[in-house]
Amino acid sequence: MERGFLSPKPGMKDASVPRVDGDVLADNGNKGVTTGMPQQPMQAVSGNAVQDDIAHPKVDPVTGEMFALSYDVVQKPYLKYFKFSKDGKKSPDVEIPLHMPTMMHDFAITENYVVVPDQQVVFNLQEMIKGGSPVMYDKNKMSRFGILSKNAENSNDMIWVDSPETFCFHLWNAWEEPETNEVVVIGSCMTPADSIFNECDENLESVLSEIRINLTTRESTKRAILQESDQVNLEAGMVNRNMLGRKTQYAYLAIAEPWPKVSGFAKVDLVTGETKKFFYGDERYGGEPFFLPSDSSSDREDDGYVLAFVHDEKTWKSELQIINATSMEMEASIRLPSRVPYGFHGTFISSKDLARQV
């Protein structure tokens, strides 16, 4: 992508503008290639076979390992788990038994576990052959979460816990709370569950939720993080990736209104539900906000910047906005030579990260 021009806000000194030289934006699911949506799953080589993998693999910020799931919508096993070591060595696949192929766009990790969502949106290829959608909502299926050790060699000890009427297209983070033997999962729960795949008369609602999975009782609870009076559709975003799999206070999520456009993003306190919003402006819309930490050693979780591609539908011009995540004020913008699609998914890779890949 050709770099735009860095524009400090009025009254701000050039020295305070974040540097972007030496860093690139790269697609999270396509191994360093910048593309628009729909996002294609990455592929991993297993023996002589190439398998399609989930769109959002996870990198543990402490160990450097990458974790992923691969799926098959035609034949069993419908789901497999595997990981890559820090030096790129792939583990053997772990087959996860499912009764039917499930639409699984995302999953989560904690310090010790992989969290697998087996939800009510499933693949139905027979319906597709008849001219219908290959993805459908199965009202007779119980949504559940599977908890599997990161180092598992098989799925024999996998714990399954029911979570009724839960469909999270994205999971923002998860962590362990040993004092109660619970795994806490943060995700945006959509209703109707299949509304983004099929025509639906009901208005979509995406509720930021906390799901607690008790590993002792094998029960779960779910609560909306925002008060009902503050409810807003929150989809596409992230937490500070330096704390992925550990307890986080904040999430940075797209305000998906007016649906399906994104008018801004919200910084949400996951404990209190307090929400600070940043809007892009009149008839300006964007995509997924990306949180970029200023310093990995900082003791402040929100010490960093939020990057957002924004398109002005009046002038048909686009820019990359850089917002201070602590103050929630725009610090700079980069004018872009062409429009970036609203559904663009990306990650930020520093020049140091790239050097380690060689």
RODO-2510 file (C-alpha; in nm, 4 decimals, decimal comma):
residues 358
     n   res          X          Y          Z
     1     m     0,0000     0,0000     0,0000
     2     e     0,1350     0,3417    -0,0917
     3     r     0,1934     0,5600     0,2145
     4     g    -0,0141     0,8737     0,2528
     5     f     0,0944     1,2023     0,4096
     6     l     0,1208     1,2513     0,7837
     7     s    -0,0900     1,5438     0,9019
     8     p    -0,0619     1,6628     1,2646
     9     k    -0,3710     1,8194     1,4158
    10     p    -0,3683     2,2022     1,4463
    11     g    -0,1338     2,3239     1,7194
    12     m     0,0481     1,9912     1,7584
    13     k     0,4240     1,9791     1,7096
    14     d     0,5627     1,7450     1,4476
    15     a     0,7805     1,5734     1,7095
    16     s     0,4726     1,4394     1,8839
    17     v     0,3375     1,2661     1,5727
    18     p     0,3758     0,8875     1,5954
    19     r     0,6248     0,7442     1,3465
    20     v     0,4864     0,5157     1,0796
    21     d     0,8079     0,4678     0,8775
    22     g     0,9425     0,1155     0,8886
    23     d     0,6098    -0,0374     0,9786
    24     v     0,3490    -0,2000     0,7562
    25     l    -0,0121    -0,2992     0,7724
    26     a    -0,0686    -0,6634     0,6911
    27     d    -0,3730    -0,8861     0,6759
    28     n    -0,4189    -1,1036     0,9849
    29     g    -0,5559    -1,4051     0,8012
    30     n    -0,3409    -1,3960     0,4881
    31     k     0,0143    -1,4121     0,6194
    32     g     0,1333    -1,0603     0,5436
    33     v    -0,0716    -0,9758     0,2344
    34     t    -0,2922    -0,6681     0,2501
    35     t    -0,6359    -0,7422     0,1105
    36     g    -0,9948    -0,6326     0,1520
    37     m    -1,2851    -0,8415     0,2746
    38     p    -1,4109    -1,1049     0,2575
    39     q    -1,1154    -1,2240     0,4607
    40     q    -0,9825    -1,5563     0,3443
    41     p    -0,8697    -1,8184     0,5954
    42     m    -0,4996    -1,8886     0,6112
    43     q    -0,3756    -2,2302     0,5048
    44     a    -0,1314    -2,4602     0,6813
    45     v     0,0506    -2,7603     0,5388
    46     s    -0,0137    -3,0844     0,7281
    47     g     0,1869    -3,3671     0,5760
    48     n     0,1048    -3,3519     0,2061
    49     a    -0,2332    -3,1904     0,2593
    50     v    -0,3282    -2,8253     0,2751
    51     q    -0,5999    -2,7386     0,5270
    52     d    -0,8187    -2,4313     0,5594
    53     d    -0,7733    -2,2602     0,8905
    54     i    -0,9750    -2,0255     1,1075
    55     a    -0,9587    -1,6550     1,0180
    56     h    -0,8168    -1,5387     1,3524
    57     p    -0,5154    -1,7386     1,4767
    58     k    -0,3821    -1,6242     1,8151
    59     v    -0,0263    -1,5455     1,9220
    60     d     0,0566    -1,5806     2,2904
    61     p     0,2409    -1,2573     2,3839
    62     v     0,4501    -1,4384     2,6477
    63     t     0,5552    -1,7608     2,4744
    64     g     0,5447    -1,6402     2,1141
    65     e     0,3511    -1,9516     2,0105
    66     m     0,0726    -1,9264     1,7540
    67     f    -0,2501    -2,1243     1,7978
    68     a    -0,5095    -2,2062     1,5334
    69     l    -0,8013    -2,4280     1,4361
    70     s    -0,8638    -2,5895     1,0986
    71     y    -1,2012    -2,6996     0,9690
    72     d    -1,3632    -2,9250     0,7129
    73     v    -1,7266    -2,8743     0,6129
    74     v    -1,7526    -3,1977     0,4122
    75     q    -1,6150    -3,4839     0,6170
    76     k    -1,5084    -3,5732     0,9713
    77     p    -1,3119    -3,4684     1,1617
    78     y    -1,4822    -3,1325     1,1141
    79     l    -1,2381    -2,9540     1,3456
    80     k    -0,8687    -2,9811     1,4365
    81     y    -0,6441    -2,7855     1,6716
    82     f    -0,2730    -2,7211     1,6276
    83     k    -0,0044    -2,4730     1,7224
    84     f     0,3274    -2,3375     1,6004
    85     s     0,6280    -2,2948     1,8264
    86     k     0,8087    -1,9616     1,8407
    87     d     1,0587    -2,0910     1,5833
    88     g     0,7827    -2,2034     1,3449
    89     k     0,7549    -2,5762     1,4153
    90     k     0,4004    -2,7090     1,3758
    91     s     0,2525    -2,9507     1,6292
    92     p     0,0558    -3,2616     1,5292
    93     d    -0,3151    -3,1986     1,4734
    94     v    -0,5553    -3,2677     1,7588
    95     e    -0,8932    -3,3865     1,6308
    96     i    -1,1888    -3,2237     1,8090
    97     p    -1,5071    -3,4318     1,7703
    98     l    -1,8122    -3,2375     1,6492
    99     h    -2,1466    -3,3861     1,5433
   100     m    -2,1783    -3,1436     1,2525
   101     p    -1,9631    -2,8808     1,0769
   102     t    -1,9965    -2,5544     1,2696
   103     m    -1,9441    -2,2002     1,1400
   104     m    -1,6456    -2,1002     1,3535
   105     h    -1,4882    -1,7674     1,2611
   106     d    -1,2938    -1,7062     1,5820
   107     f    -1,1795    -1,8624     1,9098
   108     a    -0,9806    -1,7524     2,2154
   109     i    -0,6780    -1,8457     2,4242
   110     t    -0,5911    -1,8065     2,7918
   111     e    -0,2577    -1,8630     2,9615
   112     n    -0,3136    -2,2409     2,9648
   113     y    -0,6191    -2,3153     2,7507
   114     v    -0,7743    -2,2869     2,4081
   115     v    -1,1421    -2,1796     2,4116
   116     v    -1,3466    -2,3328     2,1275
   117     p    -1,6985    -2,1999     2,0511
   118     d    -1,9329    -2,4695     1,9144
   119     q    -2,2428    -2,2608     1,8434
   120     q    -2,5802    -2,2835     1,6712
   121     v    -2,4780    -2,1524     1,3292
   122     v    -2,3780    -2,4532     1,1189
   123     f    -2,2922    -2,5459     0,7612
   124     n    -2,5559    -2,7186     0,5490
   125     l    -2,4194    -2,7977     0,2041
   126     q    -2,7360    -2,9796     0,1006
   127     e    -2,9278    -2,6544     0,1395
   128     m    -2,6658    -2,4748    -0,0711
   129     i    -2,7075    -2,7312    -0,3502
   130     k    -3,0800    -2,6498    -0,3508
   131     g    -2,9997    -2,2817    -0,4009
   132     g    -3,0124    -2,1734    -0,0357
   133     s    -2,7485    -2,0484     0,2052
   134     p    -2,4708    -2,2888     0,3085
   135     v    -2,4881    -2,1388     0,6597
   136     m    -2,7966    -2,1734     0,8784
   137     y    -2,9197    -2,1399     1,2365
   138     d    -2,9956    -2,4720     1,4056
   139     k    -3,2525    -2,3998     1,6781
   140     n    -3,2261    -2,7552     1,8130
   141     k    -2,8548    -2,7349     1,8809
   142     m    -2,7143    -2,6242     2,2190
   143     s    -2,4338    -2,3689     2,2032
   144     r    -2,1328    -2,4635     2,4106
   145     f    -1,7678    -2,3808     2,4744
   146     g    -1,4870    -2,6342     2,4730
   147     i    -1,1856    -2,5852     2,7004
   148     l    -0,8723    -2,7652     2,5838
   149     s    -0,5179    -2,7524     2,7192
   150     k    -0,2808    -2,5671     2,4872
   151     n    -0,0414    -2,8613     2,5128
   152     a    -0,3040    -3,1309     2,4546
   153     e    -0,2016    -3,4246     2,2357
   154     n    -0,5636    -3,5399     2,2025
   155     s    -0,9094    -3,4134     2,2983
   156     n    -0,9855    -3,6788     2,5627
   157     d    -0,9676    -3,4298     2,8504
   158     m    -1,1523    -3,1494     2,6712
   159     i    -1,4244    -2,9920     2,8885
   160     w    -1,7526    -2,8891     2,7225
   161     v    -1,9826    -2,6410     2,8954
   162     d    -2,3238    -2,5387     2,7602
   163     s    -2,3980    -2,1694     2,6986
   164     p    -2,7610    -2,1405     2,5817
   165     e    -2,8502    -1,9016     2,2993
   166     t    -2,4941    -1,7762     2,2546
   167     f    -2,3471    -1,6811     1,9183
   168     c    -2,0271    -1,4764     1,9229
   169     f    -1,8886    -1,4091     1,5761
   170     h    -1,5757    -1,2667     1,7443
   171     l    -1,4175    -1,3339     2,0832
   172     w    -1,2095    -1,0395     2,2033
   173     n    -1,0219    -1,2054     2,4874
   174     a    -1,0320    -1,4750     2,7545
   175     w    -0,8485    -1,5397     3,0785
   176     e    -0,8414    -1,7680     3,3806
   177     e    -0,9575    -1,6812     3,7319
   178     p    -0,8048    -1,9600     3,9482
   179     e    -0,9790    -1,8528     4,2701
   180     t    -1,3146    -1,9641     4,1252
   181     n    -1,1735    -2,2106     3,8676
   182     e    -1,3422    -2,0135     3,5908
   183     v    -1,2495    -1,9166     3,2383
   184     v    -1,3831    -1,5710     3,1489
   185     v    -1,4636    -1,5071     2,7821
   186     i    -1,5320    -1,1628     2,6336
   187     g    -1,7238    -1,1540     2,3053
   188     s    -1,9952    -0,9779     2,1088
   189     c    -2,3101    -1,1934     2,1098
   190     m    -2,5282    -1,1511     1,8012
   191     t    -2,9029    -1,1929     1,7647
   192     p    -3,0496    -1,3180     1,5376
   193     a    -2,7513    -1,5500     1,5212
   194     d    -2,7510    -1,5966     1,1427
   195     s    -2,8523    -1,2425     1,0481
   196     i    -2,5171    -1,1612     0,8865
   197     f    -2,5398    -1,4698     0,6637
   198     n    -2,9083    -1,4756     0,5648
   199     e    -3,1884    -1,2293     0,4989
   200     c    -3,3645    -1,1401     0,8215
   201     d    -3,6554    -0,9117     0,9133
   202     e    -3,5298    -0,8555     1,2684
   203     n    -3,2775    -0,5842     1,3483
   204     l    -2,9340    -0,7176     1,4336
   205     e    -2,8151    -0,6646     1,7896
   206     s    -2,4539    -0,7221     1,8906
   207     v    -2,4161    -0,7218     2,2693
   208     l    -2,0728    -0,7062     2,4311
   209     s    -2,0872    -0,9885     2,6846
   210     e    -1,8922    -1,1566     2,9615
   211     i    -1,9305    -1,5354     2,9689
   212     r    -1,8025    -1,7225     3,2735
   213     i    -1,7276    -2,0917     3,2331
   214     n    -1,6907    -2,2818     3,5601
   215     l    -1,4571    -2,5773     3,5125
   216     t    -1,5687    -2,7397     3,8390
   217     t    -1,9471    -2,7253     3,8060
   218     r    -1,9451    -2,7356     3,4218
   219     e    -2,1918    -2,4452     3,4200
   220     s    -2,1803    -2,1033     3,2557
   221     t    -2,3233    -1,7567     3,3100
   222     k    -2,3561    -1,4652     3,0702
   223     r    -2,4035    -1,0922     3,1308
   224     a    -2,4129    -0,7824     2,9135
   225     i    -2,1191    -0,5569     2,9982
   226     l    -2,3012    -0,2355     2,9006
   227     q    -2,6153    -0,1207     3,0786
   228     e    -2,9309    -0,1717     2,8705
   229     s    -2,9755     0,2061     2,8392
   230     d    -2,6215     0,2332     2,6951
   231     q    -2,6537    -0,0607     2,4545
   232     v    -2,4865    -0,0028     2,1183
   233     n    -2,3799    -0,2529     1,8540
   234     l    -2,0103    -0,3261     1,9102
   235     e    -1,8337    -0,5472     1,6554
   236     a    -1,4807    -0,5741     1,5155
   237     g    -1,1945    -0,4681     1,7383
   238     m    -0,9433    -0,5942     1,9891
   239     v    -0,7721    -0,5652     2,3262
   240     n    -0,4083    -0,4778     2,3905
   241     r    -0,2455    -0,7765     2,2194
   242     n     0,0433    -0,7683     2,4692
   243     m    -0,2136    -0,8959     2,7214
   244     l    -0,3976    -1,1467     2,5048
   245     g    -0,5035    -1,4452     2,7117
   246     r    -0,4638    -1,2487     3,0348
   247     k    -0,7133    -1,0330     3,2227
   248     t    -0,7673    -0,7023     3,0450
   249     q    -0,9540    -0,3909     3,1511
   250     y    -1,0233    -0,2383     2,8102
   251     a    -1,1483    -0,3389     2,4671
   252     y    -1,1527    -0,1170     2,1569
   253     l    -1,4545    -0,1999     1,9416
   254     a    -1,6220    -0,0613     1,6316
   255     i    -1,9551     0,1166     1,6814
   256     a    -2,1503    -0,0695     1,4128
   257     e    -2,4207     0,1908     1,3668
   258     p    -2,5975     0,2696     1,1453
   259     w    -2,5606    -0,1026     1,0720
   260     p    -2,3685    -0,2232     0,8807
   261     k    -2,1585     0,0954     0,8686
   262     v    -1,9131     0,1928     1,1447
   263     s    -1,9464     0,5517     1,2680
   264     g    -1,6679     0,5355     1,5281
   265     f    -1,5240     0,3145     1,7994
   266     a    -1,5675     0,2687     2,1729
   267     k    -1,3141     0,2146     2,4487
   268     v    -1,4993    -0,0089     2,6953
   269     d    -1,4058    -0,0804     3,0561
   270     l    -1,4812    -0,4530     3,0757
   271     v    -1,5340    -0,4404     3,4519
   272     t    -1,7546    -0,1338     3,4984
   273     g    -1,9038    -0,1039     3,1500
   274     e    -1,7918     0,2597     3,1275
   275     t    -1,7680     0,3538     2,7624
   276     k    -1,5785     0,6351     2,5915
   277     k    -1,6674     0,6910     2,2282
   278     f    -1,4801     0,8437     1,9371
   279     f    -1,6832     0,9328     1,6274
   280     y    -1,5303     0,9875     1,2838
   281     g    -1,7588     1,2747     1,1877
   282     d    -2,0619     1,3533     0,9731
   283     e    -2,0995     1,0993     0,6907
   284     r    -1,7579     0,9526     0,7778
   285     y    -1,7353     0,5794     0,8345
   286     g    -1,4604     0,3312     0,9050
   287     g    -1,3808    -0,0295     0,9789
   288     e    -1,2045    -0,2275     1,2477
   289     p    -1,0102    -0,0162     1,5031
   290     f    -0,6609    -0,1447     1,5746
   291     f    -0,4881    -0,0835     1,9091
   292     l    -0,1125    -0,0310     1,8822
   293     p     0,0768    -0,0296     2,2153
   294     s     0,3301     0,2498     2,2585
   295     d     0,5668     0,0372     2,4650
   296     s     0,5376    -0,3300     2,5527
   297     s     0,6933    -0,2611     2,8939
   298     s     0,4401     0,0086     2,9907
   299     d     0,2397    -0,0585     3,3071
   300     r    -0,0639     0,1209     3,1575
   301     e    -0,2822    -0,1076     2,9504
   302     d    -0,4202     0,1813     2,7427
   303     d    -0,0792     0,3361     2,6704
   304     g    -0,0935     0,3419     2,2935
   305     y    -0,2847     0,4494     1,9848
   306     v    -0,5917     0,3341     1,7985
   307     l    -0,5563     0,3247     1,4192
   308     a    -0,8676     0,3525     1,2047
   309     f    -0,9243     0,3780     0,8304
   310     v    -1,1932     0,6412     0,7672
   311     h    -1,3773     0,7296     0,4462
   312     d    -1,5646     1,0561     0,3904
   313     e    -1,8718     0,9805     0,1777
   314     k    -1,9235     1,3502     0,0968
   315     t    -1,5757     1,4193    -0,0426
   316     w    -1,4913     1,0585    -0,1307
   317     k    -1,1525     1,0974     0,0402
   318     s    -0,9962     0,8573     0,2885
   319     e    -0,7468     0,8778     0,5710
   320     l    -0,5841     0,6756     0,8464
   321     q    -0,6714     0,8379     1,1790
   322     i    -0,4419     0,7962     1,4800
   323     i    -0,6194     0,8400     1,8137
   324     n    -0,4533     0,8534     2,1554
   325     a    -0,6064     0,5567     2,3417
   326     t    -0,5658     0,7209     2,6821
   327     s    -0,7171     1,0620     2,6063
   328     m    -0,9370     0,9412     2,3155
   329     e    -0,8336     1,2458     2,1111
   330     m    -0,7059     1,2347     1,7528
   331     e    -0,3342     1,3009     1,7314
   332     a    -0,2707     1,2737     1,3577
   333     s    -0,4092     1,1596     1,0258
   334     i    -0,2559     1,0109     0,7129
   335     r    -0,4220     1,1093     0,3867
   336     l    -0,4634     0,8060     0,1633
   337     p    -0,4394     0,8062    -0,2167
   338     s    -0,7372     0,5721    -0,2524
   339     r    -1,0272     0,4341    -0,0542
   340     v    -0,9782     0,1438     0,1891
   341     p    -1,2803    -0,0934     0,1974
   342     y    -1,4878    -0,0688     0,5156
   343     g    -1,4440    -0,4385     0,5865
   344     f    -1,0638    -0,4277     0,5744
   345     h    -0,9076    -0,6515     0,8420
   346     g    -0,5480    -0,5923     0,9389
   347     t    -0,2700    -0,6121     1,1914
   348     f     0,0314    -0,3943     1,2584
   349     i     0,3736    -0,5498     1,2113
   350     s     0,6816    -0,3576     1,3183
   351     s     1,0097    -0,3709     1,1280
   352     k     1,1548    -0,5664     1,4227
   353     d     0,8772    -0,8257     1,3891
   354     l     0,9517    -0,8612     1,0193
   355     a     1,3242    -0,9027     1,0826
   356     r     1,2546    -1,1928     1,3178
   357     q     1,0678    -1,3740     1,0369
   358     v     1,3757    -1,3941     0,8155
***
